[in-house]
Amino acid sequence: MSLKPRDVLYFFMTEKNKIFGRLSDGIDKITIPADKGIVGYTFKIKEPVLTNDAYSHPKFLSQVDKSTGYKTRNIITSPIFSSKREVIAVLQLLNKEEDFDEEDKKFMTFFSHYISGFLELSDVFLREDMKLKEVTINE
């Protein structure tokens, strides 16, 4: 699988029923309603989605391309589950030079399982860290 730096996006569900994502180069942040786009659809059906013609997919959200100036050709997504089997994120890859295939879907599923524990624990850590009272010592 050959990817370019802007081809990988990570989307996470927030408490406000939105999905936000960061392009892999860390420059842009995208926020969409949780029930929109292929990522929202992946959250809903809890299964990978693969399309090699993004604009023909009924769930494709072309407004993201219009807003970012990016041209999406093909997409593959995979849900990332918590230990309670709740979707906590979706991994999305875009614009593979050749078409995505079933081997890519297997790889995405494997990788999503691989990183799920890390994402779940980091989320728990960040939530607990926000609850702590900060003490600053200036000496």
Summary of the structure (lengths in Angstrom):
residues: 139
radius of gyration: 16.5
end to end distance: 52.4
largest distance: 62.1
contacts: 372
relative contact order: 0.16
helix: 37%
strand: 25%
